[in-house]
């Protein structure tokens, strides 16, 4: 009996977390990631972003879109962190 309760509570918690994670992120003005401008961009379940920040120059610097394998697109960015003094 207690095992069923634990499994049921785990499922409810998982559903609650998944449903709260569905949404849309809209960046407004003056949004910077690692010193790079990401202003006025929108990301949701079908359009995601992965930003990798490096201290040195990355092998393939820049951003590009690629398929994520589930019908969506991923903006993959490999950027060097801009240190502002």
Secondary structure by P-SEA (a helix, b strand, c coil): caaaaaaaaaaaaaaaaaaaabbbbbbcccccccccccccccccccbbbbbbbbcccccccbbbbbbcccccccccccccccccc
